[in-house]
Amino acid sequence: MLRYVLRMPVTCAVIHEDSLTCPNCGTPCSAPRTPYCSEGCREMAGFVRQFRTGLIEGWIFEPEKQVALGQVLWHVLGGGRPLRTEIAPANAIKRAIAREDGRCQVCGAPATTVDHSGSGCNRPINLRAVCRACCEDRSFGDFQVTERETYQSTVEEISARIASQQPLRICDDTTTWDWRKYLAPRVHQVKIGNIKSGSSTPKSR
């Protein structure tokens, strides 16, 4: 899996973001509790930092680390967590399917397997009962993932970001990235905007 992003990177300039944008993709973002515009962006940024850390510290050459990173990459690219599904306990799969009365949670057809709806944990609460057609945990290299419109551009972007000597995005820096510090000016501006509009800032939970 890691070979997908270990090619010659495309030329890419350093991008300077401000706090009102997602640090991973640059999309305008006003969320007050996370710097990212989506969970996908959070996961991509985390993968890039983890990979760059492995290159710097040298553990990227350890086979077990490579397997773990390969799984994360495939998930970031939209292929789910097939290796995690393969080792899911049979009783956890049965409980997840029974919880939905044996029906696929996506289309309603008979459920024949599970995929991961939350984290990569194989507890029944994180397993989603699905039929084979709706399962998002695709085998590594599955063409239904690699032929998607955004697949190649995402691979090229990740490749450039992990190979660049200088971090291309602020969230790629393994030593200085501080999401709270990045978010603080945005929260401040949101508060000012709420005061001007006469509304109150919601309390964090």
ABEGO torsion letter per residue (X at the ends): XAAAAABBBBBBBBBBBBAABBAAAGBBBABAABABABAAAAAAAAAAAAAAAAAAAGAAABAAAAAAAAAAAAAAAGAEBAAAAAABBAAAAAAAAAAAGGBBAAAGBBBABBBBABBABABAAABBBBBAAABABBBBGBAAAAABAAAAAAAAAAAAAAABABBABAAABAAABBAAAAAAAAAAAAAAAAAAAGBBBBBBX
